[in-house]
Amino acid sequence: MTRNPARDPHYLLPTTDVLGPAPYNPGAGFVIFYDFLRGLEASWVWVQLMTGLARDGRESGGTTALPPALCLPPPPAPGPMGNCAILASKQPVPRLPPSPSVALVCELRAWQGLAWAKAPQPKAWASLVLFDQNQRLLSGRWRLPFRALPPDPSLSPGHLSPGQLNRIPQAELFLRLVNARDAGVQTLAEINPANAHEYQYPPLVRAQLEQGQHRCG
């Protein structure tokens, strides 16, 4: 049985728990922990992530629908403006051959107002390259800015123009990418939207966002 950190307030992850690029075992695969969303529109009541993989800019395999999550008021902590939602979902991905051309692609859908009985509407999308040039898994705690639709898996995750970003508030996805061997420890991590500072933008995204800030400054 998986321990729930919410029921074990005395448990803390060891201080040696530092995620980073690490050797990858294709047989065991990896696990994606979808932690939470921030920067959500005030009119959204529920949200849902649709996830899949893309290889060489083309969708590869099927799409997974994560459980819907209720939108909550923003936490009293620095981070994207707007509401939040706790996803608390994990997705094992076994036996995937490593390649720097493989990316995770997520589509954000939302229910607005009293439209719960209807199908959720697609709102934005985000992507994350999974392996580096040395075929190591890019394990880490990542925050991914959502882009305006339509999805384009062939687009470089670091190529972000102001027109591609979601409108203000800027919605972001917070997740952890880990090797399967580290999944047991990471299952015990606290999921708290107030801890947005513990997640980083992928290097290409961070560089692009910094360039945009300099242009606006």
C-alpha positions as CSV (number, residue, x, y, z in Angstrom):
1,M,0.0,0.0,0.0
2,T,1.3,3.5,-0.9
3,R,1.8,5.8,2.1
4,N,-0.1,9.0,2.0
5,P,2.1,11.9,3.3
6,A,-1.1,13.8,4.2
7,R,-1.8,11.2,6.8
8,D,1.8,11.1,8.0
9,P,2.8,14.7,9.1
10,H,6.0,13.6,10.6
11,Y,7.5,12.2,7.4
12,L,9.9,14.4,5.4
13,L,11.7,13.5,2.2
14,P,15.5,13.0,2.9
15,T,17.7,16.0,2.2
16,T,19.5,14.0,-0.4
17,D,16.4,13.9,-2.5
18,V,17.7,16.0,-5.4
19,L,16.3,15.2,-8.9
20,G,18.4,15.8,-12.0
21,P,19.4,14.1,-15.2
22,A,20.1,10.5,-14.4
23,P,20.9,7.2,-16.1
24,Y,17.8,5.6,-17.5
25,N,16.7,1.9,-17.5
26,P,14.4,1.4,-20.4
27,G,13.1,-1.9,-18.9
28,A,11.9,-0.2,-15.8
29,G,10.8,3.1,-17.4
30,F,9.8,6.2,-15.6
31,V,6.9,7.8,-13.7
32,I,5.3,11.2,-14.1
33,F,3.8,12.8,-11.0
34,Y,1.2,15.4,-12.0
35,D,1.1,17.5,-8.8
36,F,-1.0,20.7,-9.3
37,L,-2.0,23.5,-11.6
38,R,-1.8,27.3,-10.9
39,G,-2.8,30.4,-12.8
40,L,-6.3,29.1,-13.7
41,E,-9.1,31.3,-14.9
42,A,-11.6,32.3,-12.2
43,S,-14.6,31.0,-14.3
44,W,-13.2,27.5,-14.4
45,V,-14.9,25.1,-11.9
46,W,-13.2,21.8,-12.8
47,V,-10.1,21.0,-14.9
48,Q,-8.7,17.9,-16.5
49,L,-5.4,17.0,-18.2
50,M,-5.2,14.8,-21.3
51,T,-1.7,13.4,-21.6
52,G,0.2,11.7,-24.3
53,L,3.7,11.2,-25.9
54,A,5.1,12.7,-29.1
55,R,8.1,11.4,-31.0
56,D,9.8,13.6,-33.7
57,G,6.9,16.1,-33.4
58,R,4.2,13.5,-34.0
59,E,1.8,11.9,-31.5
60,S,2.9,8.4,-30.5
61,G,0.6,6.1,-28.7
62,G,-2.7,6.8,-27.0
63,T,-4.0,9.6,-24.8
64,T,-4.6,9.3,-21.1
65,A,-7.3,11.3,-19.3
66,L,-6.4,12.2,-15.7
67,P,-9.2,12.4,-13.1
68,P,-11.0,15.8,-13.1
69,A,-9.7,18.2,-10.4
70,L,-11.7,20.9,-8.6
71,C,-10.5,24.5,-9.0
72,L,-9.5,26.1,-5.7
73,P,-8.7,29.7,-4.6
74,P,-5.0,30.7,-5.1
75,P,-2.7,29.8,-2.2
76,P,-1.2,32.6,-0.1
77,A,2.2,32.1,-1.7
78,P,4.3,33.5,-4.6
79,G,3.5,32.1,-8.0
80,P,1.2,32.5,-11.0
81,M,-1.8,34.6,-10.4
82,G,-5.2,32.8,-10.6
83,N,-6.8,29.8,-9.0
84,C,-5.2,26.4,-8.5
85,A,-6.1,22.7,-8.7
86,I,-4.5,19.7,-7.0
87,L,-4.0,16.9,-9.5
88,A,-2.2,14.3,-7.3
89,S,-2.0,11.8,-10.1
90,K,0.9,9.6,-11.3
91,Q,1.4,7.9,-14.6
92,P,3.9,5.0,-15.0
93,V,5.6,4.8,-18.4
94,P,7.4,1.4,-18.7
95,R,9.6,0.2,-21.5
96,L,10.0,3.4,-23.4
97,P,13.2,3.6,-25.4
98,P,15.1,6.8,-24.6
99,S,15.4,9.5,-27.3
100,P,15.8,13.3,-27.2
101,S,13.0,13.4,-29.8
102,V,10.4,12.1,-27.3
103,A,8.2,14.7,-25.4
104,L,5.3,14.7,-23.1
105,V,2.3,16.6,-24.4
106,C,-0.5,17.7,-22.1
107,E,-3.8,19.4,-23.0
108,L,-5.7,21.3,-20.4
109,R,-9.5,21.1,-20.5
110,A,-12.0,23.0,-18.2
111,W,-15.6,23.1,-17.2
112,Q,-16.9,26.6,-16.8
113,G,-19.8,27.9,-14.7
114,L,-22.8,25.5,-14.6
115,A,-21.6,23.5,-17.6
116,W,-20.5,20.4,-15.6
117,A,-23.0,18.2,-17.5
118,K,-21.3,19.1,-20.8
119,A,-18.0,17.9,-22.1
120,P,-15.0,20.0,-20.9
121,Q,-13.6,22.5,-23.4
122,P,-9.9,22.5,-24.5
123,K,-8.1,25.6,-23.2
124,A,-4.3,25.2,-23.6
125,W,-1.5,22.8,-24.0
126,A,2.1,22.2,-22.7
127,S,5.0,20.0,-23.6
128,L,8.2,18.7,-22.0
129,V,11.2,16.9,-23.6
130,L,11.9,13.8,-21.6
131,F,15.5,12.8,-22.4
132,D,18.8,14.7,-23.1
133,Q,21.3,14.0,-25.9
134,N,23.0,11.4,-23.7
135,Q,19.7,9.5,-23.4
136,R,19.4,10.3,-19.7
137,L,16.0,11.0,-18.2
138,L,15.5,14.7,-17.5
139,S,14.2,13.9,-14.0
140,G,13.2,16.9,-12.0
141,R,10.5,19.1,-10.6
142,W,9.2,21.1,-13.6
143,R,6.8,23.9,-14.1
144,L,5.4,24.2,-17.6
145,P,3.7,27.3,-19.0
146,F,0.6,26.4,-21.0
147,R,0.4,27.6,-24.6
148,A,-2.5,28.8,-26.7
149,L,-4.3,26.2,-28.8
150,P,-4.0,24.4,-31.1
151,P,-1.4,21.9,-29.9
152,D,1.7,21.5,-32.1
153,P,4.0,18.7,-30.7
154,S,6.6,19.7,-33.4
155,L,7.1,23.0,-31.7
156,S,10.2,23.3,-29.6
157,P,9.3,23.5,-25.9
158,G,11.8,26.4,-25.6
159,H,10.1,28.4,-28.5
160,L,7.6,30.6,-26.6
161,S,6.4,33.8,-28.2
162,P,3.9,36.0,-26.3
163,G,1.2,35.0,-28.7
164,Q,1.7,31.4,-27.9
165,L,1.4,31.8,-24.1
166,N,-1.9,31.4,-22.5
167,R,-3.6,34.7,-21.6
168,I,-3.2,36.3,-18.1
169,P,-3.5,34.7,-15.6
170,Q,-0.8,32.4,-17.1
171,A,-1.7,28.8,-16.4
172,E,1.2,26.5,-15.4
173,L,1.5,22.7,-14.8
174,F,3.7,21.5,-12.0
175,L,5.0,18.0,-12.2
176,R,7.8,15.6,-11.2
177,L,9.6,13.4,-13.8
178,V,11.4,10.5,-12.1
179,N,13.0,7.2,-12.9
180,A,11.0,4.2,-11.9
181,R,13.6,3.3,-9.2
182,D,12.9,6.7,-7.5
183,A,9.1,6.5,-7.7
184,G,8.7,4.9,-4.2
185,V,10.3,7.8,-2.4
186,Q,8.7,10.4,-4.6
187,T,5.2,9.0,-3.8
188,L,5.7,10.3,-0.3
189,A,6.3,13.9,-1.3
190,E,3.9,16.5,-0.2
191,I,1.7,18.0,-2.9
192,N,1.1,21.7,-2.1
193,P,0.4,24.5,-4.6
194,A,2.1,26.9,-2.1
195,N,5.4,25.1,-3.0
196,A,5.6,26.4,-6.5
197,H,9.1,27.7,-5.8
198,E,10.4,24.2,-5.6
199,Y,9.8,23.6,-9.3
200,Q,11.8,25.0,-12.1
201,Y,11.2,25.9,-15.7
202,P,13.0,23.6,-18.1
203,P,16.3,25.3,-19.3
204,L,15.0,26.2,-22.8
205,V,11.7,27.6,-21.4
206,R,13.5,29.6,-18.7
207,A,15.9,31.1,-21.3
208,Q,13.0,32.1,-23.5
209,L,11.0,33.6,-20.7
210,E,14.0,35.6,-19.5
211,Q,14.5,37.0,-23.0
212,G,10.9,38.1,-23.0
213,Q,11.3,39.9,-19.7
214,H,14.4,41.7,-21.0
215,R,12.5,42.9,-24.0
216,C,9.6,44.2,-21.8
217,G,12.0,45.9,-19.4
